């Protein structure tokens, strides 16, 4: 084929294809032994994020409202002493005795 190709999504070029010209697409797949003479331009796809933003703001507001207002504190996590943690022979799993 001789000419330009403009594709809105995926352009699949098979092994028996012969193309000479300009290709503009968002995604492309070219089989081995396909012949392509010309240029290829890959366009970035536009993602629709604005629809998700109101949900994120609502979730943040709920999270903020759920925070405790008192002076209660959570005790820090104390890591186990190295001698109390055992590794099973031939395993990457660590076991801590109870």
C-alpha atoms as one frame of an Amber mdcrd trajectory, in Angstrom:
protein
   0.000   0.000   0.000   1.249   3.482  -0.790  -0.311   6.352   1.180  -0.869
   7.795   4.639  -2.661   6.002   7.482  -4.411   7.778  10.376  -5.727   5.396
  13.041  -7.732   6.319  16.169  -6.523   3.408  18.337  -4.499   0.267  17.461
  -2.899  -0.263  14.065  -1.969  -3.906  13.491   0.510  -4.426  10.620   0.746
  -8.095   9.598   3.821  -9.923   8.299   2.644  -9.869   4.664   2.087  -6.054
   4.708   4.040  -3.531   2.647   3.379   0.121   3.561   4.980   3.291   2.218
   3.835   6.557   3.779   3.039   8.359   7.014   1.388   6.543   9.944  -0.345
   8.407  12.779  -1.845   6.271  15.555  -2.162   5.885  19.330  -0.902   2.280
  19.409   0.889   0.098  16.858   1.894  -3.557  16.492   4.151  -4.656  13.640
   4.733  -8.334  12.818   8.152  -9.630  11.788   8.779  -9.475   8.009   6.342
  -6.556   7.531   7.821  -3.788   5.336   7.363  -0.185   6.437   8.911   2.801
   4.618   8.031   6.198   5.994   7.323   7.727   9.376   5.367   6.657  12.445
   3.873   9.165  14.899   2.468   7.819  18.164  -0.081  10.190  19.695  -0.619
  10.361  23.444  -4.012   9.173  24.603  -6.045  11.627  26.678  -7.379  10.243
  29.951 -10.612  11.554  31.441  -9.711  12.309  35.071 -12.131  15.173  35.900
 -15.013  12.748  36.568 -13.024  11.162  39.414 -12.010  14.400  41.138 -15.337
  15.073  42.938 -15.206  11.572  44.460 -11.651  12.125  45.668 -12.643  15.427
  47.326 -15.633  13.775  49.015 -13.478  10.907  50.280 -10.922  13.370  51.663
 -13.674  15.293  53.474 -15.027  12.091  55.050 -11.528  11.031  56.091 -10.856
  14.436  57.625 -14.174  14.355  59.518 -13.421  10.880  60.897 -10.169  11.934
  62.574 -10.302  11.922  66.386 -10.179  15.320  68.053  -8.993  14.203  71.500
  -5.487  13.714  72.832  -5.515   9.922  72.372  -2.252   8.663  70.980  -1.292
   5.349  69.505   1.796   3.732  71.042   4.720   3.370  68.638   5.416  -0.006
  67.067   8.489  -1.608  68.600  10.363  -3.925  66.227  11.163  -7.406  67.490
  14.671  -8.041  68.724  16.772  -9.863  66.101  17.349 -12.857  68.416  13.581
 -13.470  68.786  12.976 -13.778  65.022  13.807 -17.153  63.453  14.161 -18.111
  59.790  13.142 -21.601  58.735  16.004 -23.436  56.975  15.741 -22.959  53.203
  12.937 -20.407  53.553  12.706 -16.640  53.160   9.875 -16.446  55.718  10.618
 -15.039  59.163   8.883 -16.539  62.203   8.388 -14.723  65.476   7.672 -16.904
  68.531   4.442 -16.022  70.339
